[in-house]
Amino acid sequence: MAQQTPDLPPICDYTDSDYQASFWETGGRAYEDRVEAIALSRLLPASGKLLLEVGAGAGRNTPRYQGFEQIVLLDYSRTQLQQAQERLGREGRYLYVAADAYRLPFVPGLFEAATMIRTLHHMAEPKRALAQLRMVLQPQGIFILEYANKMNLKAILRYLTRRQSWSPFSQEPVEFAALNFDFHPRAIQSWLGNANFIVQRQLTVSHFRLGAFKRWVPTDILVKMDSLAQLTGDWWQLSPSVFLRAQAIGDPPQAAPGTFFRCPACEHFPLDETSGELPCPACQRLWTVEDGIYDFRTR
């Protein structure tokens, strides 16, 4: 599942995974899915032209971006994007791109908005990924981020009762399984600030992600309770999942009209598509388009 090259961090590759079916559709996660939909609806801009979804997977969240004219689904796994195609179709509103979040294949200042939901927790170098997101956003662009919170109540109680060794109060990430990280809220906010983002709003999500709650309390009630609890997110972050809305600050360049892709290997742009191929005139790499999926993977 993990791939690594000498100059890039390892990646979590979901190729041939049935994650959408086994985790979301039949895995008993209706509560988590519904409360995440509520959080997204509270943070997303009402409308826009172009949105980038990093870690789109099989397109679970994509239909929730109704206000945007075009959505770019980016994932490292072609098979996940193929599942998204089956769910969403290949009409012009959706563009499917297989690429590495550490090397985004887009010209700077292209997108009005971007999302990264349930993806950062697979990042061994999250600051590098956040810098890439900032690079492709327009000035004042909106970024919706979800991250796994190490300072959640369950982790705090386990630490205080000596049932876990790592501290939920320290700011370094904890890797609880291979390429699965929990992050401290202050660390996330610091990294976003260093990447030229300003956090506008935070929502705490999935407060009741415990088997006992989900077995004995009706899902509709859990969702209503979580919807109310989300509103405390700007005061404290003690839930296992945190959603936030950040705005790009500074004065980076905005993409020139008609430009879209850049070479992820040498960063030359723009790239021109010819007969299903995007040759890079600078480094001679040849990027392909196959079955409606642009493939910019470098490893």
RODO-2510 file (C-alpha; in nm, 4 decimals, decimal comma):
residues 299
     n   res          X          Y          Z
     1     m     0,0000     0,0000     0,0000
     2     a     0,2917     0,2377     0,0628
     3     q     0,5249     0,3555    -0,2104
     4     q     0,8410     0,5618    -0,1738
     5     t     1,1125     0,7119    -0,3922
     6     p     1,4382     0,8642    -0,2659
     7     d     1,3306     1,2269    -0,3107
     8     l     0,9654     1,1980    -0,2081
     9     p     0,7831     1,0856     0,1072
    10     p     0,6004     0,7511     0,1044
    11     i     0,2418     0,7527    -0,0157
    12     c    -0,0595     0,5478     0,0840
    13     d    -0,1830     0,3851    -0,2352
    14     y    -0,5428     0,2581    -0,2397
    15     t    -0,5087     0,0775    -0,5729
    16     d    -0,7475    -0,2206    -0,5933
    17     s    -0,8954    -0,1322    -0,2530
    18     d    -1,2687    -0,1741    -0,1905
    19     y    -1,2532     0,1068     0,0676
    20     q    -1,5694     0,2807    -0,0524
    21     a    -1,7792    -0,0354    -0,0262
    22     s    -1,6236    -0,2028     0,2778
    23     f    -1,5643     0,1074     0,4917
    24     w    -1,8456     0,3449     0,3972
    25     e    -2,1280     0,1518     0,2348
    26     t    -2,1290    -0,1658     0,4460
    27     g    -1,8985    -0,0691     0,7333
    28     g    -2,1562     0,0866     0,9639
    29     r    -2,0437     0,4456     0,9114
    30     a    -2,3680     0,6204     0,8216
    31     y    -2,3266     0,8450     1,1262
    32     e    -1,9757     0,9577     1,0286
    33     d    -2,0787     1,0174     0,6683
    34     r    -2,3780     1,2298     0,7600
    35     v    -2,1996     1,4496     1,0138
    36     e    -1,9147     1,5078     0,7704
    37     a    -2,1706     1,6186     0,5109
    38     i    -2,3071     1,8706     0,7607
    39     a    -1,9592     2,0062     0,8321
    40     l    -1,8853     2,0448     0,4625
    41     s    -2,2128     2,2265     0,4004
    42     r    -2,1243     2,4764     0,6748
    43     l    -1,7757     2,5490     0,5436
    44     l    -1,7994     2,5350     0,1645
    45     p    -1,8432     2,8502    -0,0438
    46     a    -2,1924     2,8729    -0,1865
    47     s    -2,0666     2,8749    -0,5444
    48     g    -1,7576     2,8886    -0,7604
    49     k    -1,6092     2,7874    -1,0925
    50     l    -1,3272     2,5417    -1,0170
    51     l    -1,2655     2,3208    -0,7112
    52     l    -0,9850     2,0710    -0,6473
    53     e    -1,0647     1,7630    -0,4371
    54     v    -0,7393     1,6090    -0,3117
    55     g    -0,7759     1,2473    -0,2045
    56     a    -1,1087     1,2174    -0,3834
    57     g    -1,1052     0,8379    -0,3767
    58     a    -1,4230     0,6917    -0,5233
    59     g    -1,6005     1,0276    -0,5113
    60     r    -1,7940     0,9910    -0,1848
    61     n    -1,7943     1,3658    -0,1162
    62     t    -1,7887     1,4944    -0,4736
    63     p    -2,1692     1,5296    -0,5152
    64     r    -2,1649     1,7623    -0,2135
    65     y    -1,9816     2,0328    -0,4098
    66     q    -2,2969     2,1303    -0,5951
    67     g    -2,2171     2,5010    -0,6127
    68     f    -1,9079     2,4563    -0,8317
    69     e    -1,9146     2,4462    -1,2082
    70     q    -1,6202     2,2069    -1,2436
    71     i    -1,4558     1,9693    -0,9962
    72     v    -1,1137     1,8100    -1,0353
    73     l    -1,0939     1,4754    -0,8551
    74     l    -0,7333     1,3942    -0,7666
    75     d    -0,6164     1,0648    -0,6236
    76     y    -0,3003     0,8579    -0,6591
    77     s    -0,5009     0,5439    -0,7317
    78     r    -0,6398     0,4969    -1,0823
    79     t    -0,8762     0,2257    -0,9573
    80     q    -1,0312     0,4655    -0,7053
    81     l    -1,0837     0,7205    -0,9817
    82     q    -1,2375     0,4509    -1,2003
    83     q    -1,4864     0,3822    -0,9198
    84     a    -1,5582     0,7552    -0,9074
    85     q    -1,6227     0,7541    -1,2815
    86     e    -1,8731     0,4717    -1,2365
    87     r    -2,0530     0,6701    -0,9656
    88     l    -2,0404     1,0157    -1,1249
    89     g    -1,9957     0,9604    -1,4972
    90     r    -1,7499     1,1234    -1,7349
    91     e    -1,9413     1,4382    -1,8185
    92     g    -1,7476     1,7621    -1,8485
    93     r    -1,8195     1,8804    -1,4938
    94     y    -1,5751     1,6233    -1,3547
    95     l    -1,2060     1,5934    -1,4390
    96     y    -1,0157     1,2887    -1,3119
    97     v    -0,6447     1,3182    -1,2338
    98     a    -0,4125     1,0472    -1,0995
    99     a    -0,1278     1,2312    -0,9286
   100     d     0,0793     1,2734    -0,6160
   101     a    -0,0340     1,5322    -0,3594
   102     y     0,3328     1,6164    -0,2985
   103     r     0,3704     1,7101    -0,6666
   104     l     0,0468     1,8630    -0,7877
   105     p     0,0325     1,8848    -1,1694
   106     f    -0,1413     2,2238    -1,1920
   107     v    -0,0250     2,5742    -1,2704
   108     p     0,0021     2,8100    -0,9716
   109     g    -0,3049     3,0092    -0,8739
   110     l    -0,5552     2,7941    -1,0649
   111     f    -0,8304     2,6937    -0,8205
   112     e    -1,0856     2,9028    -0,6347
   113     a    -1,1234     2,6339    -0,3703
   114     a    -0,9800     2,3003    -0,2613
   115     t    -1,0736     2,0260    -0,0181
   116     m    -0,8705     1,7548     0,1550
   117     i    -1,0977     1,5232     0,3549
   118     r    -0,9670     1,2109     0,5331
   119     t    -0,6408     1,2415     0,3429
   120     l    -0,3907     1,4421     0,5485
   121     h    -0,3716     1,1606     0,8025
   122     h    -0,1878     0,9547     0,5393
   123     m     0,0769     1,2259     0,4874
   124     a     0,4233     1,1607     0,6315
   125     e     0,5152     1,5193     0,5393
   126     p     0,1941     1,7187     0,5858
   127     k     0,3654     2,0573     0,5645
   128     r     0,4878     1,9745     0,2147
   129     a     0,1380     1,8755     0,1045
   130     l    -0,0145     2,1928     0,2494
   131     a     0,2420     2,4054     0,0659
   132     q     0,1395     2,2381    -0,2607
   133     l    -0,2259     2,3163    -0,1926
   134     r    -0,1435     2,6795    -0,1275
   135     m     0,0544     2,7005    -0,4510
   136     v    -0,2388     2,5965    -0,6717
   137     l    -0,4977     2,8186    -0,5004
   138     q    -0,5897     3,1620    -0,6263
   139     p    -0,5396     3,4681    -0,4047
   140     q    -0,8106     3,4563    -0,1342
   141     g    -0,8872     3,0965    -0,2321
   142     i    -1,0702     2,8745     0,0173
   143     f    -0,9283     2,5501     0,1551
   144     i    -1,1434     2,3005     0,3473
   145     l    -0,9296     2,0602     0,5503
   146     e    -1,0200     1,7621     0,7668
   147     y    -0,7606     1,6066     0,9926
   148     a    -0,7413     1,3326     1,2562
   149     n    -0,7044     1,4964     1,5957
   150     k    -0,4605     1,3405     1,8448
   151     m    -0,5971     1,5567     2,1295
   152     n    -0,9387     1,3906     2,1361
   153     l    -1,1148     1,2984     2,4596
   154     k    -1,0650     0,9249     2,4179
   155     a    -0,6894     0,9669     2,3692
   156     i    -0,6678     1,2023     2,6681
   157     l    -0,8469     0,9547     2,8943
   158     r    -0,6334     0,6645     2,7742
   159     y    -0,3177     0,8646     2,8377
   160     l    -0,4236     0,9771     3,1854
   161     t    -0,5096     0,6193     3,2818
   162     r    -0,1775     0,4959     3,1363
   163     r    -0,3405     0,2882     2,8648
   164     q    -0,1384     0,4563     2,5902
   165     s     0,2235     0,5695     2,5845
   166     w     0,2089     0,8762     2,3607
   167     s     0,0901     1,2113     2,4883
   168     p    -0,2122     1,3742     2,3205
   169     f    -0,0842     1,7116     2,4419
   170     s     0,2476     1,7182     2,2539
   171     q     0,2456     1,8791     1,9110
   172     e     0,4390     1,6197     1,7114
   173     p     0,2298     1,3807     1,4969
   174     v     0,1718     1,0270     1,6181
   175     e     0,1839     0,7408     1,3666
   176     f    -0,0509     0,4845     1,5224
   177     a    -0,0293     0,2542     1,2181
   178     a     0,1814     0,2608     0,9041
   179     l     0,1094     0,5901     0,7221
   180     n    -0,1783     0,6741     0,9562
   181     f    -0,1149     0,9899     1,1575
   182     d    -0,2995     1,1916     1,4190
   183     f    -0,2148     1,5613     1,4458
   184     h    -0,2349     1,8224     1,7195
   185     p    -0,4665     2,1187     1,6422
   186     r    -0,1980     2,3750     1,7266
   187     a     0,0486     2,2054     1,4935
   188     i    -0,2057     2,2124     1,2096
   189     q    -0,2773     2,5810     1,2678
   190     s     0,0946     2,6598     1,2756
   191     w     0,1621     2,4712     0,9520
   192     l    -0,1264     2,6465     0,7796
   193     g     0,0043     2,9840     0,8905
   194     n     0,3522     2,9026     0,7586
   195     a     0,1948     2,8013     0,4264
   196     n     0,0170     3,1397     0,3999
   197     f    -0,3276     3,0374     0,5121
   198     i    -0,5433     3,2012     0,7752
   199     v    -0,7938     2,9809     0,9593
   200     q    -1,1440     3,1270     0,9442
   201     r    -1,3569     2,8628     1,1153
   202     q    -1,3224     2,5240     1,2862
   203     l    -1,5807     2,2509     1,3435
   204     t    -1,5341     1,9490     1,5698
   205     v    -1,6857     1,6357     1,4123
   206     s    -1,7693     1,2745     1,5036
   207     h    -1,7943     1,3361     1,8781
   208     f    -1,9867     1,0112     1,9270
   209     r    -1,7672     0,7784     1,7224
   210     l    -1,7933     0,4958     1,9750
   211     g    -1,9419     0,1534     1,9191
   212     a    -2,1709     0,1757     2,2225
   213     f    -2,3233     0,5064     2,1104
   214     k    -2,3747     0,3802     1,7569
   215     r    -2,5326     0,0545     1,8757
   216     w    -2,7775     0,1990     2,1274
   217     v    -2,8554     0,5519     2,0101
   218     p    -3,0498     0,6003     1,6841
   219     t    -2,8357     0,7485     1,4071
   220     d    -3,0717     1,0435     1,3551
   221     i    -3,0272     1,1475     1,7194
   222     l    -2,6488     1,1078     1,7075
   223     v    -2,6363     1,3229     1,3947
   224     k    -2,8454     1,5990     1,5564
   225     m    -2,6288     1,5928     1,8687
   226     d    -2,3103     1,6062     1,6658
   227     s    -2,4462     1,8869     1,4509
   228     l    -2,4867     2,0998     1,7628
   229     a    -2,1524     1,9982     1,9117
   230     q    -1,9719     2,0935     1,5898
   231     l    -2,0392     2,4582     1,6665
   232     t    -1,7947     2,4514     1,9593
   233     g    -1,5019     2,3964     1,7228
   234     d    -1,3670     2,7495     1,7454
   235     w    -1,3527     2,7206     2,1274
   236     w    -1,1878     2,3788     2,1684
   237     q    -1,0930     2,0779     1,9568
   238     l    -1,1490     1,7540     2,1486
   239     s    -1,3193     1,5349     1,8868
   240     p    -1,1442     1,2667     1,6775
   241     s    -1,2027     1,4627     1,3579
   242     v    -1,1703     1,8370     1,2954
   243     f    -1,2860     2,0268     0,9879
   244     l    -1,1636     2,3780     0,9188
   245     r    -1,1960     2,6483     0,6593
   246     a    -0,8836     2,8464     0,5728
   247     q    -0,8250     3,1281     0,3279
   248     a    -0,5149     3,1764     0,1163
   249     i    -0,3348     3,4988     0,2009
   250     g    -0,0447     3,6810     0,0418
   251     d    -0,0143     3,7849    -0,3198
   252     p     0,0799     3,4804    -0,5293
   253     p     0,0385     3,4770    -0,9063
   254     q    -0,2973     3,3845    -1,0543
   255     a    -0,3129     3,1349    -1,3396
   256     a    -0,3123     3,2894    -1,6848
   257     p    -0,6292     3,2278    -1,8874
   258     g    -0,6155     2,9008    -2,0782
   259     t    -0,3420     2,7418    -1,8651
   260     f    -0,4125     2,4377    -1,6497
   261     f    -0,1525     2,1624    -1,6176
   262     r     0,2154     2,1802    -1,5265
   263     c     0,4778     1,9064    -1,5323
   264     p     0,5063     1,7490    -1,1842
   265     a     0,8599     1,6287    -1,2612
   266     c     1,0271     1,9572    -1,3617
   267     e     0,7461     2,2117    -1,2895
   268     h     0,7399     2,3471    -1,6449
   269     f     0,4073     2,4949    -1,7538
   270     p     0,1809     2,5137    -1,9328
   271     l     0,1416     2,1704    -2,0896
   272     d    -0,0586     2,1347    -2,4102
   273     e    -0,2707     1,8254    -2,4701
   274     t    -0,2303     1,6570    -2,8078
   275     s    -0,4069     1,3346    -2,9058
   276     g    -0,4466     1,2140    -2,5497
   277     e    -0,0923     1,3047    -2,4445
   278     l     0,0712     1,5954    -2,2640
   279     p     0,4395     1,6113    -2,3553
   280     c     0,6683     1,8279    -2,1437
   281     p     0,9008     2,0272    -2,3726
   282     a     1,1410     2,0951    -2,0836
   283     c     1,2152     1,7473    -1,9452
   284     q     1,0719     1,5345    -2,2266
   285     r     0,8382     1,3442    -1,9953
   286     l     0,5189     1,2232    -2,1588
   287     w     0,2002     1,2334    -1,9536
   288     t    -0,1006     1,0384    -2,0769
   289     v    -0,4793     1,0454    -2,0742
   290     e    -0,6363     0,7007    -2,0697
   291     d    -1,0051     0,6170    -2,0288
   292     g    -1,0766     0,9718    -1,9187
   293     i    -0,8073     0,9801    -1,6451
   294     y    -0,5067     1,2123    -1,6666
   295     d    -0,2039     1,0242    -1,5314
   296     f     0,0701     1,2401    -1,3766
   297     r     0,2194     0,9843    -1,1377
   298     t     0,5970     1,0012    -1,1178
   299     r     0,6552     0,6761    -0,9281
***
